[in-house]
Amino acid sequence: MTTESPRWFKSSYSNNGGDCVEVAANLAGSLGVIPVRDSKNPHGPVLDVRADAFTSFVTGVKAGDFSTL
């Protein structure tokens, strides 16, 4: 068990627009998950995404795999 606390951060692309998610990547090594939450509701629910799945998602976003065109 880890006593590590999540260190939340938002993307630099968020521009403080309010419609953002925050992630705590510091738990990937110790727990194997990336917690994700709504930045507007920091005390609300947290979705724990497996680190490998999150990495695949970010890779897909960077590659443009989720285009809305």
C-alpha positions, 0 to 999 in steps of 0.5 A, spaced: 500 500 500 502 506 498 501 513 502 503 517 496 497 523 495 495 524 488 499 531 485 493 533 480 495 538 474 491 540 468 493 541 461 497 547 459 492 547 453 486 548 458 487 556 458 483 556 465 477 555 461 473 551 466 472 545 462 478 541 464 480 534 467 485 533 472 490 527 472 495 525 477 500 521 473 505 521 479 501 514 482 502 510 475 508 507 478 506 505 485 499 504 483 499 502 476 493 507 475 492 515 472 486 518 477 482 523 472 477 528 475 473 534 473 477 540 475 470 544 476 469 538 482 475 537 485 472 533 491 467 529 486 468 522 483 475 520 481 476 515 475 482 510 476 484 509 469 490 503 468 496 507 466 497 503 460 490 504 457 491 512 459 498 512 455 495 509 449 489 514 449 494 520 450 498 517 444 492 516 440 490 523 441 497 526 439 496 522 433 489 525 431 486 518 432 480 522 435 478 527 430 471 530 430 472 532 422 
